[in-house]
Amino acid sequence: MRGRLRRLCAIGATLSVSLVASGCAALLPPSEGSAGSLTTWAISGGGEEELMPAEAEAFEERTGRQMRTQFFQNDPYKNKLWVSMGSGNPPDTFFGWGGGALEAFIDAGKAVDLGPEMKKHPEWREKFLPSVMSPVELQGGTYGVPVGGIQPVLMFHNKEVFEQVGVRPPKTWGELIDLIPKFKEAGVLPISLGGADSWTYLMWEEAIVDRVAGAQAFQDVLDGKPGAWMNPDIIKANRMLQDLVDMGAFGNSFSSTSAELGTQRALLNSGKAAMMLHLGSAYSELLGDDEQWVREGNLGWSAFPAVEGGKGDPRNLVGNPTTFMSATAGPQQQEAIDFLREELSSDRFVRGRLERGDVPPVRGIEDELQQSEDREFLTDVYELTERAPHFQQSWDQALAPRPAQEVLVNLQKLFLKQITPVEFSQAMEEVSR
């Protein structure tokens, strides 16, 4: 444990030096956790920034203790959190995605296991859908509670295009393959892919590996099992992806098409492309692009196709199960846990999420979802998650930082046919040692 803590402190010190050197000293943590007050950190631009301050006020009214909420942009937040953990001056509760980064904090003794408290209050743990909890169920404990919306990877499609070509959305990989030449013959791009942003490749990789190899294949990677990346089923799945590239499923310009700039979506809702694989957030983004087009019923969606003979359960999901808040170990950890249980897991907080159009991963909200103008989409996402035996967190969050970065680099090479599926696995095996 002491060795792990020293490594974490070293990371924090390195980040501190680099931030100061780059003129970003303002990001370095001030003195936190003064007596009588607690601090919570999260990223800005999401529901947390809108909802958490009210929950902090509720905590103050209930306990008489001050709670300060602070919000940061995504990348600066990650740096600031690592610095604060390494310097021994962290917030009392902190936002995250679970997975590899959270496990590093657990190894260093910085994160609190909520499991014992959940045993005292079983209704707290039972509030959440089981399939979303795996990113924070680590080392035999539970190290976070859901605070965000559910974001599974879905196959979106343009209903108008499908009707014009006279085909149906694919339920199996074989049906997907059969659709490619039909759309090409009709002068339609079969699948819009925003390959200018490398994380878009990851959604395809996660989904096809799950369907072909099953959930255990990636779990072996996470567990550090030697040779896990060389699993023949992972190699087979990546051959299938390169087959799609060879068939022209993504066209010839996918590497310069951007998801973040909206060009991937524009191809879909303009009718130039038939399908698009993306997180559930694409629904609200498409609403923002052209609300009338969505409201008129032109957008369809479904789970990723089943693979005939594959080891993965077709009900499995991949993507972002949700986001989480965790408690930091220290003299105020009981108060931090109390805040997570009483305020951030409250029915009031859940209602706030629903009012924003999010799908909170909690039980018993079916009636509330039916009251939304977007009830069809929200209910489908909720039911898919409720039925899922396994919901795999995005690999770039689940993996440790270095392999998380390298998987994006190597997937880009895989889709561009710069490396073979075997070379992809070899490269990932090497970086994971």
For each residue, the residues with C-beta under 8 A, 3 or more apart:
1: 4 5 107 108 109
2: 5 6
3: 6 7
4: 1 7 8 104 107 108 109
5: 1 2 8 9 108 109
6: 2 3 9 10
7: 3 4 10 11 108
8: 4 5 11 12 82 85 86 104 105 107 108 110
9: 5 6 12 13 86 87 88
10: 6 7 13 14 86
11: 7 8 14 15 82 86
12: 8 9 15 16 82 83 84 85 86 87
13: 9 10 16 17 86 87
14: 10 11 17 18
15: 11 12 18 19 79 82 83 86
16: 12 13 19 20 28 83 86 87
17: 13 14 20 21
18: 14 15 21 22
19: 15 16 22 24 25 27 28 79 83
20: 16 17 23 24 25 28
21: 17 18
22: 18 19
23: 20
24: 19 20 27 76
25: 19 20 28
26:
27: 19 24 76 79 80 83
28: 16 19 20 25 80 83
29: 32 80 83 84 87 89 90
30:
31: 34 89
32: 29 39 84 89 90 91 92
33: 37 38 39 89 91 92 330 332
34: 31 37
35:
36: 65 66
37: 33 34 65 66 67 68
38: 33 59 65 66 67 68 92 93 332 335 336 339
39: 32 33 67 68 69 70 91 92 93
40: 52 56 67 68 69 70 91 92 93 94 325 339
41: 69 70 71 72 77 80 81 91 93 94 95
42: 46 48 49 52 69 70 71 72 77 94 95 325
43: 46 48 49 71 72 73 74 77 95
44: 49 71 72 73
45: 49 73 74
46: 42 43 49 50 148 323
47: 50 51 148 149 352 353 356 358
48: 42 43 51 52 71 95 147 148 323
49: 42 43 44 45 46 52 53 71
50: 46 47 352 356
51: 47 48 54 55 349 352 353 356
52: 40 42 48 49 55 56 69 344
53: 49 56 57 69
54: 51 57 58 352
55: 51 52 58 59 339 343 344 346 348 349
56: 40 52 53 59 60 67 68 69 343
57: 53 54 60 61 67
58: 54 55 61 62 343 346 348
59: 38 55 56 62 63 65 67 338 339 342 343
60: 56 57 63 64 65 66 67
61: 57 58
62: 58 59 342
63: 59 60 335 338
64: 60
65: 36 37 38 59 60 335
66: 36 37 38 60
67: 37 38 39 40 56 57 59 60 339
68: 37 38 39 40 56
69: 39 40 41 42 52 53 56
70: 39 40 41 42 91
71: 41 42 43 44 48 49
72: 41 42 43 44 76 77 80
73: 43 44 45 76 77
74: 43 45 77 78
75: 78 79
76: 24 27 72 73 79 80
77: 41 42 43 72 73 74 80 81 95
78: 74 75 81 82 101
79: 15 19 27 75 76 82 83
80: 27 28 29 41 72 76 77 83 84
81: 41 77 78 84 85 90 91 94 96
82: 8 11 12 15 78 79 85 86
83: 12 15 16 19 27 28 29 79 80 86 87
84: 12 29 32 80 81 87 89 90 91
85: 8 12 81 82 88 90 105 108 110
86: 8 9 10 11 12 13 15 16 82 83
87: 9 12 13 16 29 83 84
88: 9 85
89: 29 31 32 33 84
90: 29 32 81 84 85 94 110 328 330
91: 32 33 39 40 41 70 81 84 94 328
92: 32 33 38 39 40 327 328 330 332 333 335 336 339
93: 38 39 40 41 325 326 327 328 336 339 340 344
94: 40 41 42 81 90 91 325 326 328
95: 41 42 43 48 77 147 323 324 325
96: 81 101 102 144 323 324 325 326
97: 101 102 135 320 323 324 393 394 397
98: 102 134 135 136 138 143 144 324 393 397 398
99: 102 103 135 393 397 398 399
100: 103 104 397 398 399 400 401 404
101: 78 96 97 104 105 397 401
102: 96 97 98 99 105 106 111 135 136 138 143 144 324 326
103: 99 100 106 107 138 139 400
104: 4 8 100 101 107 108 400
105: 8 85 101 102 108 110 111 326
106: 102 103 109 110 111 138 139 141 143
107: 1 4 8 103 104
108: 1 4 5 7 8 85 104 105
109: 1 4 5 106 329
110: 8 85 90 105 106 328 329
111: 102 105 106 143 326 327 328 329
112: 143 326 327 328 329 333 336 337
113: 116 141 142 143
114: 117 118 141 142 143 144 145 327 337 340
115: 118 119 140 141 142
116: 113 119 120
117: 114 120 121 124 337 341
118: 114 115 121 122 124 125 142
119: 115 116 122
120: 116 117
121: 117 118 124 125 341
122: 118 119 125 126
123: 126 127
124: 117 118 121 127 145 341 345
125: 118 121 122 128 142
126: 122 123 363
127: 123 124 345 362 363
128: 125 132 133 145 146 361 362 363
129: 132 133 361 362 363 385 386
130: 133
131: 134 317 321 361 385 386 388 389 390 391
132: 128 129 135 146 150 321 322 361 385 391
133: 128 129 130 136 137 142 146 321
134: 98 131 137 321 390 391 392 393
135: 97 98 99 102 132 144 321 324 393 397 398
136: 98 102 133 142 143 144 145 324 326
137: 133 134 141 142 143
138: 98 102 103 106 141 143
139: 103 106
140: 115
141: 106 113 114 115 137 138
142: 113 114 115 118 125 133 136 137
143: 98 102 106 111 112 113 114 136 137 138 326
144: 96 98 102 114 135 136 324 325 326
145: 114 124 128 136 324 325 340 341 344 345
146: 128 132 133 321 322 323 324 360 361 362
147: 48 95 322 323 324 325 344 349
148: 46 47 48 151 320 322 323 324 353 358 360
149: 47 280 322 353 356 358 359 360 361
150: 132 280 320 321 322 358 359 360 361 381 382 385
151: 148 279 280 281 319 320 321 322
152: 279 280 303 317 318 319 320 321 381 384 385 388 391
153: 203 206 207 277 278 279 280 304 317 318 319
154: 277 278 279 280 282 301 302 303 304 381
155: 169 170 275 276 277 301 302 303 304 305
156: 268 275 276 277 278 282 283 286 299 300 301
157: 161 162 169 268 274 275 276 299 300 301 302
158: 161 162 268 269 271 273 274 275 298 299 300
159: 162 163 297 298 299 300
160: 163 164 271 298
161: 157 158 164 165 183 188 271 273 274
162: 157 158 159 165 167 168 169 274 300
163: 159 160 166
164: 160 161 186
165: 161 162 182 183 186 188 274
166: 163
167: 162 179 182
168: 162 175
169: 155 157 162 300 302
170: 155 173 175 176 178 179 305
171: 175 302 305 306
172: 175 176 305 306 307 308
173: 170 176 177 211 240 305 306 307 308 310
174: 177 178 308
175: 168 170 171 172 178 179 305
176: 170 172 173 179 180 305
177: 173 174 180 243 244 247
178: 170 174 175 181 182
179: 167 170 175 176 182 183 190 274
180: 176 177 183 184 190 244 247 248 249
181: 178 184 185 247
182: 165 167 178 179 185 186
183: 161 165 179 180 186 188 189 190 274
184: 180 181 187 188 190 248
185: 181 182
186: 164 165 182 183
187: 184
188: 161 165 183 184 271 272 273 274
189: 183 192 250 251 267 272 273 274
190: 179 180 183 184 248 249 250 273 274 275
191: 244 249 250 273 274 275 276 277
192: 189 250 257 264 265 267 268 272 273 275 276
193: 200 201 204 250 251 254 257 264 276 277
194: 197 200 254 257 258 259 260 263 264
195: 198 200 201 250 254 255 256 257 412 415
196: 255 256 257 258 259 260 261
197: 194 200 258 259 260
198: 195 201 202 408 409 411 412
199: 202 203 259 396 408
200: 193 194 195 197 203 204 259 264 277 278
201: 193 195 198 204 205 408 411 412 414 415
202: 198 199 205 206 394 395 396 407 408 411
203: 153 199 200 206 207 277 278 279 318 319
204: 193 200 201 207 208 241 277
205: 201 202 208 209 237 238 241 395 407 411
206: 153 202 203 209 210 218 318 319 392 394 395
207: 153 203 204 210 211 277 304 318
208: 204 205 211 212 237 238 240 241 304 307
209: 205 206 212 213 217 218 233 234 237 238
210: 206 207 213 214 215 217 218 304 312 316 318 390 392
211: 173 207 208 237 304 305 306 307 310 312 314 316
212: 208 209 233 234 236 237 240 307 310 311 312
213: 209 210 216 217 218 231 233 234 236 237 310 311 312
214: 210 217 233 310 311 312 313
215: 210 218 219 312 313 316 389 390 392
216: 213 219 220
217: 209 210 213 214 220 221 228 231 233 234 311
218: 206 209 210 213 215 221 222 392 395 398
219: 215 216 222 223
220: 216 217 223 225 228 231
221: 217 218 224 225 228 229 399 428 432
222: 218 219 398 399
223: 219 220 228
224: 221 228 432
225: 220 221 228
226:
227: 230 231 429
228: 217 220 221 223 224 225 231 429 432
229: 221 234 425 426 428 429 432
230: 227 234 235 425 426 429
231: 213 217 220 227 228 234 235 425
232: 235 236
233: 209 212 213 214 217 236 237 311
234: 209 212 213 217 229 230 231 237 238 421 425
235: 230 231 232 238 239 421 422 425
236: 212 213 232 233 239 240 421
237: 205 208 209 211 212 213 233 234 240 241
238: 205 208 209 234 235 241 242 414 421 424 425
239: 235 236 242 243 421
240: 173 208 212 236 237 243 244 307
241: 204 205 208 237 238 244 245 414 415
242: 238 239 245 246 414 415 417 421
243: 177 239 240 246 247
244: 177 180 191 240 241 247 249 250
245: 241 242 248 249 250 415 417
246: 242 243
247: 177 180 181 243 244
248: 180 184 190 245 251 252
249: 180 190 191 244 245
250: 189 190 191 192 193 195 244 245 254 415
251: 189 193 248 254
252: 248
253: 256 257
254: 193 194 195 250 251 257 415
255: 195 196 412 415 416
256: 195 196 253
257: 192 193 194 195 196 253 254 263 264 267
258: 194 196 197 261 262 263 264
259: 194 196 197 199 200 262 263 264 265 278
260: 194 196 197
261: 196 258
262: 258 259 265 266 285 289
263: 194 257 258 259 266 267
264: 192 193 194 200 257 258 259 267 268 276 278
265: 192 259 262 268 269 276 282 285 286 289
266: 262 263 269 270 272 289
267: 189 192 257 263 264 270 272 273 276
268: 156 157 158 192 264 265 272 273 274 275 276 286
269: 158 265 266 286 289 290 293 298 299
270: 266 267 273
271: 158 160 161 188
272: 188 189 192 266 267 268
273: 158 161 188 189 190 191 192 267 268 270 276
274: 157 158 161 162 165 179 183 188 189 190 191 268
275: 155 156 157 158 190 191 192 268
276: 155 156 157 191 192 193 264 265 267 268 273 282
277: 153 154 155 156 191 193 200 203 204 207 304
278: 153 154 156 200 203 259 264 281 282
279: 151 152 153 154 203 282 319 320
280: 149 150 151 152 153 154 283 319 359 377 381
281: 151 278 284 285
282: 154 156 265 276 278 279 285 286
283: 156 280 286 287 294 299 301 374 377
284: 281 287 288 357
285: 262 265 281 282 288 289
286: 156 265 268 269 282 283 289 290 293 294 299
287: 283 284 290 291 294 374
288: 284 285 291
289: 262 265 266 269 285 286 293
290: 269 286 287 293 294
291: 287 288 294 295
292: 295 296
293: 269 286 289 290 296 298 299
294: 283 286 287 290 291 298 299
295: 291 292
296: 292 293
297: 159
298: 158 159 160 269 293 294
299: 156 157 158 159 269 283 286 293 294
300: 156 157 158 159 162 169
301: 154 155 156 157 283 377 380
302: 154 155 157 169 171
303: 152 154 155 314 315 317 384
304: 153 154 155 207 208 210 211 277 318
305: 155 170 171 172 173 175 176 211
306: 171 172 173 211 310 314
307: 172 173 208 211 212 240 310 312
308: 172 173 174
309:
310: 173 211 212 213 214 306 307
311: 212 213 214 217 233
312: 210 211 212 213 214 215 307 316
313: 214 215 316 389 390
314: 211 303 306
315: 303 384 387 388 389
316: 210 211 215 312 313 388 389 390 391 392
317: 131 152 153 303 321 384 385 388 390 391 392
318: 152 153 203 206 207 210 304 391 392 394
319: 151 152 153 203 206 279 280 391 392 393 394
320: 97 148 150 151 152 279 323 393 394 397
321: 131 132 133 134 135 146 150 151 152 317 361 385 391 393
322: 132 146 147 148 149 150 151 360 361
323: 46 48 95 96 97 146 147 148 320
324: 95 96 97 98 102 135 136 144 145 146 147 148
325: 40 42 93 94 95 96 144 145 147 340 344
326: 93 94 96 102 105 111 112 136 143 144 340
327: 92 93 111 112 114 333 336 337 340
328: 90 91 92 93 94 110 111 112 333 336
329: 109 110 111 112 333
330: 33 90 92 333
331:
332: 33 38 92 335 336
333: 92 112 327 328 329 330 336 337
334: 337 338
335: 38 63 65 92 332 338 339
336: 38 92 93 112 327 328 332 333 339 340
337: 112 114 117 327 333 334 340 341
338: 59 63 334 335 341 342
339: 38 40 55 59 67 92 93 335 336 342 343 344
340: 93 114 145 325 326 327 336 337 343 344 345
341: 117 121 124 145 337 338 344 345
342: 59 62 338 339 345 346
343: 55 56 58 59 339 340 346 349
344: 52 55 93 145 147 325 339 340 341 349
345: 124 127 145 340 341 342 349
346: 55 58 342 343 349 350
347: 350 351
348: 55 58 351 352
349: 51 55 147 343 344 345 346 352 353
350: 346 347 353 354 360 362 365
351: 347 348 354 355 368
352: 47 50 51 54 348 349 355 356
353: 47 51 148 149 349 350 356 358 359 360
354: 350 351 357 358 360 365 368 369 372
355: 351 352
356: 47 50 51 149 352 353
357: 284 354 372 374 378
358: 47 148 149 150 353 354
359: 149 150 280 353 369 378 381 382 385
360: 146 148 149 150 322 350 353 354 365
361: 128 129 131 132 146 149 150 321 322 385
362: 127 128 129 146 350 365
363: 126 127 128 129
364:
365: 350 354 360 362 368 369 382
366: 369 370 379 382
367: 370 371
368: 351 354 365 371 372
369: 354 359 365 366 372 375 378 379 382
370: 366 367 375 379
371: 367 368 375
372: 354 357 368 369 375 378
373:
374: 283 287 357 377 378
375: 369 370 371 372 378 379
376: 379 380
377: 280 283 301 374 380 381
378: 357 359 369 372 374 375 381 382
379: 366 369 370 375 376 382 383
380: 301 376 377 383 384
381: 150 152 154 280 359 377 378 384 385
382: 150 359 365 366 369 378 379 385 386
383: 379 380 386 387
384: 152 303 315 317 380 381 387 388
385: 129 131 132 150 152 317 321 359 361 381 382 388 391
386: 129 131 382 383
387: 315 383 384
388: 131 152 315 316 317 384 385 391
389: 131 215 313 315 316
390: 131 134 210 215 313 316 317
391: 131 132 134 152 316 317 318 319 321 385 388
392: 134 206 210 215 218 316 317 318 319 395 398
393: 97 98 99 134 135 319 320 321 397 398
394: 97 202 206 318 319 320 397 398
395: 202 205 206 218 392 398 399 404 407
396: 199 202 399 404 405 407 408
397: 97 98 99 100 101 135 320 393 394 404
398: 98 99 100 135 218 222 392 393 394 395 404
399: 99 100 221 222 395 396 403 404 407
400: 100 103 104 403 404
401: 100 101 404 405
402: 405 406 431
403: 399 400 406 407 428 431 432
404: 100 395 396 397 398 399 400 401 407 408
405: 396 401 402 408 409
406: 402 403 409 410 427 428 431
407: 202 205 395 396 399 403 404 410 411 428
408: 198 199 201 202 396 404 405 411 412
409: 198 405 406 412 413
410: 406 407 413 414 419 424 427 428
411: 198 201 202 205 407 408 414 415 424
412: 195 198 201 255 408 409 415 416
413: 409 410 416 418 419 424
414: 201 238 241 242 410 411 417 418 419 421 424
415: 195 201 241 242 245 250 254 255 411 412
416: 255 412 413
417: 242 245 414
418: 413 414
419: 410 413 414 423 424 427
420: 423 424
421: 234 235 236 238 239 242 414 424 425
422: 235 425 426
423: 419 420 426 427
424: 238 410 411 413 414 419 420 421 427 428
425: 229 230 231 234 235 238 421 422 428 429
426: 229 230 422 423 429 430
427: 406 410 419 423 424 430 431
428: 221 229 403 406 407 410 424 425 431 432
429: 227 228 229 230 425 426 432 433
430: 426 427 433
431: 402 403 406 427 428
432: 221 224 228 229 403 428 429
433: 429 430
